[in-house]
């Protein structure tokens, strides 16, 4: 930060209609490290990925990718695997998000009520998210897909075969991944929504108690609307895990991905088959959904009219 | 419903929430305390003859060992723990330092279009680093960080930064102006007013940002295994977790579990601050 002007109070801090030039310069100077960090790491990869998705770059081809236009995307649109993976990703996202919101909201409301056990239970609820995911994913792996030698392996295998027999091969693996995602994500959602509930003035809840009949009504008409921005943010964060969390999919299924989501499929194409261009097109196919979600999120979470201060 | 029945129900729900949350962690801890015999013939849900064997194995040195029919691989566990600690510390410091500057610059000084800058930064949260590993690797090589902890710390910092900037800028945006004005009247420089008054006030928000960073970094083992090829440079989760074979070893389970203890202690101490920080950021400006 540059040294302040000698003797003076430096830049005026109260935002005025025409902010001082100096203040703007300082603001951008403070913003610069973040932008440099993010751009240095991500700008080139994003540009590269986009460019490569319009070429025929693969480990089998030459060193220099040639431009093929929309060919990769055309192939994607005609690929039944892609539509299947899209559907699976959609189902995965819907199920995990709905469950995370429901469980998270339940836990948050439970923890919002004062009680003697609350600090301890809060810590317990906080742990699934705070405990390193690299550990808990191993825990779930041992619980649901145990190694061959343990005492409960036979039981787990029986459950697996029973579920796969009913719902099709790979259903059990899919379920494992979903359960882990919900368990970890609901913990974050719960703590986040609890903070949101705390941020709502208590009087509002007092009025709500007078105005509504029954807890269900109160939840629907008062609590949910008040929490809407935080719920929107939770949905967004959930979406990013639905395809970015592929490491967990990988781990829980031991690398045998039978129910591919877009993320695992793209990773597979890139690292195993060397089809870099195809992999890029797969990854980028999610961008429209992401953009849509961001627009909705900013509308609910960051709407200018709410910020009158 | 009587008052007592209601209280009982509430207590039961609390107990259920705790069990649901803790069960997987309990489960894996139980398994890690078992002897190979009990692992095969014991009960899945409890341990009869607890042993620290799996934990002490981790420190038994770097010679390959034979136990039963299994040849245990060389595991430089302490080196990995040190690596994890270094990477975590560096990414924490970088994330917080950079996020504080940006949070103050955007939220407090509010240059034209600050909202859009904030949105832009936040949108990068959705970028999955794991899918970009090929071009990311090129960036890492170009920066001369090939096979170094710096690469990983840099990447972790960009993963946690968007949320941290959002929290801090929201908090700084609507903090009453009078707070630092009184310091300015006393003759302090803006930088001083920030360091002495604003920064200590935002302690809980910083805790929230820091714990979010820890949660994000602790979740990763894939990037670590992609960008750190040298086994002596691995982090704990990547070193023990990625190989399919070692994942099925109780020693590996013990190893990752042991490494989690400091993080759990930190969380236990800071959990209250975490919620308060989130609430503060939301109150001041959602």
Interface residues (C-beta under 8 A of the other chain):
Chain A: X1 X4 X9 X10 X11 X13 X14 X15 X19 X23 X24 X26 X27 X28 X29 X30 X31 X33 X34 X35 X37 X38 X40 X41 X42 X44 X45 X46 X48 X49 X107 X110 X111 X113 X115 X117 X118 X119 X120 X121 X122 X123 X124 X125 X126 X127 X128 X129 X130 X131 X132 X133 X134 X135 X136 X137 X138 X139 X140 X141 X142 X143 X147 X149 X150 X151 X152 X155 X183 X187 X188 X191 X192 X194 X195 X196 X198 X199 X229 X230 X236 X237 X239 X240 X243 X244 X246 X247 X250 X251 X254 X255 X263 X266 X267 X270 X271 X276 X279 X283 X290 X294 X298 X301 X302 X304 X306 X307 X309
Chain B: X10 X11 X13 X14 X15 X17 X18 X21 X22 X24 X25 X27 X28 X31 X38 X39 X40 X41 X42 X43 X44 X94 X97 X98 X99 X101 X102 X104 X105 X106 X108 X109 X110 X111 X112 X114 X115 X117 X118 X119 X121 X123 X124 X125 X126 X127 X128 X129 X130 X131 X132 X133 X134 X135 X136 X138 X139 X143 X154 X155 X157 X158 X161 X162 X165 X173 X174 X177 X180 X181 X184 X189 X190 X191 X211 X214 X215 X218 X219 X220 X221 X222 X236 X237 X238 X241 X244 X247 X248 X252 X253 X256 X257 X259 X260 X263 X264 X267 X268 X271 X272 X274 X275 X278 X279 X282 X283 X285 X286
